[in-house]
Amino acid sequence: MVKEIKILWTDDEIDLLKPHILFLQEKGYSVLTASNGDEAIRLVKEQNIDLIFLDENMPGMSGLETLNVIKGLNPGLPVVMITKSEEEDIMDEAIGAKINDYLIKPVKPNQILLSIKKNIDTKRLVTKRTTSAYQSEFAQIRMLINTAYHFSDWVEVYKKLTYWDLELESSMDDGMEEIHKMQKAEANAGFSKFIKTHYYSWFEGTDPEIPLLSPGIFRERVLPIIQNGEKVCLIVIDNLRYDQWKILQPLIEEYYTLDSEEIVCSILPTATQYARNAMFAGLMPMEIEKRYPQLWVDEEEEGGKNLKEKDLLEKQLQRMGLTLRIHYDKINHSRGGKKLVENTSNLMDFDLAAIIFNFVDILSHARTELEMIKELAYDEPAYRSLTRSWFEHSHLYDFLKELSKLDIKVVLTTDHGTIRVNNPVKVVGDRKTTPNLRYKQGKNLNYKPEEVFEIKNPSQIHLPKSHVSSSFIFATNYDFLVYPNNYNQFVNYYKNTFQHGGISMEEMLVPMVILSPS
């Protein structure tokens, strides 16, 4: 039975509608009545109304006039217009004033009930079905988490959890959301153990299933398209999580056909200096430093750490013996985005275009630094919503629309994701220790080994080291690494901020899609 739903029925012949009102009350609805527009407006001001049935043809203030006033008071209040005739001009005006539904007199009880369910009960009923479906799948997901052994198992777990992230996002069931959050935490703990156990073997060649890592993206996914005689635009959206891709997907599919979607794996550290440079070079960071020391900037060195992507891409092409016409661009501001959109057609002159969009990364950092952004993106659903809002009004969206008019395939991916951290872990290091909150590199690190993933010999996972005794440690789950000095101040400042560099499904399991213009 429906409870606490308050309906206002406004009609100058309200006494004749008593059977309908009794019918609704028997169904559990609370029904208020008004015989004119002025009375209806007063009740809207005084009561928390959930839905209004409004007669269009009333003496004095008409239904349309009453509707305009009510919408001025509460634009989101659902209004169902009831009219004696379906005159086109009246209905056009009513629809223009944003009625939610309309009924033609004489109305039948089942019509009224259906209209209520369409406009009020839909969210509740959808939520009920959604939470029931998640309850049914909860045990299955838990079993997947407990039995996951290969990388593909964790991809399946992450996809399912992301699906329920989005399904439960608008749920009114706080208890179910909390259960889902606990299951995600359980999954991330299991995934961290998996990485600690298997990450070394991916570079030793002893794992039967090695995922597609950052250095292999161009060779394995971009190059085959070019070899097939097609032009490619590689778009790298820095810091894009899989769940963010899923909320952008419907917008992009208005202009593109999805040829393939997969989850690939960012290398450690899940940070731009390492993962993106590895992607463009087709090499792990240690090999980049050895082969092209002029193109690698060490952690302790000053200067930008990701300014050589085009050079690294050219080196990769040279090693493959390829001579391609390439276009490279990095969009950090509106001016660059506008110029890219204006010159989209020029990309037909190139075999390969590589475009980097940094907005999502900028958004992540801004959320840490700016209180206003923290308020706008205070949790994952809000962060996704802000990402979608940006995209809908972005030069990237405009660029994709223009690009869809050309015969160019799009490979869209990212270098790494990000995770909202909430658990501080103490680490002691010297002044040259890297400042990242999800990983540290240094030669005098002091920490509890059980709280991190420690790499005492970075060359084993193909990472360079600043000193002979340098080591890496990585935060797992929702942890962030904090120095004991000013501990409380830093904890309060960085808790619940989005960070990257460490080990979690959100950071390492990243989307890679191939799109063809529709």
Beta strands, then each sheet from edge to edge (+ up, - down):
strand 1: 6-10
strand 2: 30-34
strand 3: 51-55
strand 4: 79-83
strand 5: 101-104
strand 6: 231-237
strand 7: 256-265
strand 8: 326-331
strand 9: 352-357
strand 10: 408-413
strand 11: 419-420
strand 12: 423-426
strand 13: 439-442
strand 14: 453-455
strand 15: 471-474
strand 16: 479-482
strand 17: 498-499
strand 18: 509-517
sheet 1: 2+ 1+ 3+ 4+ 5+
sheet 2: 7+ 18- 10+ 6+ 9+ 8+
sheet 3: 11+ 17-
sheet 4: 12+ 16+
sheet 5: 13+ 15- 14+
end
